[in-house]
Amino acid sequence: MEQANTADMANMADTSNTANPAAEAVLKSQETSEGQTPIRIGVVDDHEMFRAGVIATLQPHFQVVGQAADVEGSIQMVSETQPDVVLLDVHVPGGQGGGGAEILARSQPLAPHSVFLALSVSDSPQDVGSVIRAGARGYVTKTISSSDLVSSIRQVHEGYAVFSPKLAGFVLSAFQDGSSADATALHDDELDRLSAREQEVMRLIARGYTYREVAAELFISIKTVETHVSSVLRKLQLSNRSELTRWAADRRIV
Amino acid sequence: MGADTYPDPHLPPLLPARLPLMRPKQGRILCGVCKGISLHLGIKVSWVRLFMLALIFAFGAGIVAYIFLWIYVPAGDPIAAAQQLYYDPQAQPLARPNAGIAGPANQSEEPTSSDSGLSEVLHNAPKPALLAGVGALLLALALSFSLTGMPRRLVFPTILLASSLAIAWFHFGGDQRRVWTLAASGALILAALASYVFPTFPADEAWQMMLLALIVIAAVAVILTPWASSILARLSTERAQKEREEERADMAAHLHDGVLQTLALIQLHADDPQAVFTLARGQERDLRNWLYQERTPSDRSVSSGLQSIAAQIEDAHGKPIDVVTVGDAHPSAQTDALLDATQQALINAVTHGAEPISVYCEAGKGKVEVFVRDHGAGFDTKAVPPDRLGIRESIIGRLERRGGTVEIVSRPNWGTEVRMHMPISAASDQAQQDSRGQQTQAKSAQRAGAQ
């Protein structure tokens, strides 16, 4: 079971942004026919039509257990249904105006086993940064193809991080040398800098490589790539670098 | 009904129109009141000034008139205002595009009821004119006292009273030190009263009078407070409302000129998926820039330049390009060569490669790197015929002439990646400034040829 999962994971990872939906479909049909319990999904988006579209896309592959359109409703939905994966829009009305980041911060204690994947139309570093800092396991934009979205959901459910090229670019910008000399002087911590390997992985992802291509390029296994990406995510969420804390502070979630 | 029956709108007017009454910034001595009147009436400015000075001797009527006009005549350039009034509507475009960030340099300022407090006016006025004014004022006072035979004991109180009024008007229009001026004028009025009362009446009566005066002043202040505070509150809400209105107008203009037009076009081209994609993608980019980014113009930033190149190619070929930039650099001859090579690499990617197409640009200390990746079938880099100049000349040659390096990696079913590295030096930024003008001209010519 464990090994089968890993193999699937490898397959999932390399399809995370290939343009080959046919192979994807075959793969998924095999998966669902294996009779595993389907992944339970909650969808949070204030845009009615978009929410309906996403749910229609996901129905064949997953079990959609709840949906909500505002901060309070989302927190209630997450705590009542305890979904495996929550698809989270960044700009959601209600609450204290903190949007997706606020939902994350307030509902995580109520649903400790749910993981969050941010799905947004926004490209601004503040929005991306705020939900990642609050604890999202990945960030994809709404222009993502449906097959990519399905594999991204599987990926976060397996416990890995989903990094789009854009997000990798943000990470590199935030950790770029000299971008905040004062912060590195203050917190000379392993959390505040990327290792050489992590930087290489981030660069390749930003250059449009899939996880599998990254692994082939660096002569490492996909598993190792996943590990690097997850550790970068951890640094993003825990580091005290000023850019990152500012992202979070903008949304008043610190 | 022939067209010749209409009056020609460009006939010269029978009487020259009067300029509006405004206080111009140029040619003023104190506040531009006299200059404004002379422009409005068409009289020489020196006559107006003499008339004003003469009026001072009529119990200071000149001063009162001057201050009154200064407060109620708006500041501004009457000539420009007149031109704005009589502009030709036929010369106006139907829809005005959004104004740029930097407006025209000779923007006529909003007419304001007052430009500054009296202190600022005195500060800006030429000193001889000030001395002359003060002299005239004192002369007028002396004359009026001697002519009317006013008792001598009134002189000092009058001066105190006048100075209290002056202090109250001193910071007219200025927001700062309002409270301080009010307190000072109140104190001076009391002092004026005291200096008159104590010499004329016995002490206990004088004290009673002072007390009465104090009570009256306090009562007036209490009566005026709610009125003043309500006026202040109304002013601030009006100001906030005005700002909101302007913001909304700006947003409406942007949505109208951009998004609505594009949506209309998308409906027109509903049966052409390629056109719809291009329109939607272009509008999305535009809106994103407007919402989320402080755009630096591409002539001052390498990453902005790269984004606009990618946008052009996206629009021309209708294939999405994923752009990621990290860091930024000042444009130089080296980065210009790099961007031109990037453009060529992107054109190759959209014409020969397959999606997803990504461009990644990292600008660090001392070098800029650009990677263009597509997921096409790939090609054999050694088998390119020698007469094909696309890669050899436009990409490799361009960079190597400027000291950069290029690697091209292509594998079957993996796609192609063009990796370009260009060293930059901080000192070269200034050195290249002169050659940049010619560079960009040559470049735009090339771009025009390439398209």
Interface residues (C-beta under 8 A of the other chain):
Chain A: N17 T18 A19 S122 D123 S124 P165 K166 A168 G169 L172 S173 Q176 D177 G178 S179 R203 A206 R207 G208 Y209 E213
Chain B: R288 L291 Y292 Q293 D322 V324 T325 V326 G327 A354 E355 P356 I357 S358 Y360 E362 G364 K365 F371 R373 H375 W414 E417
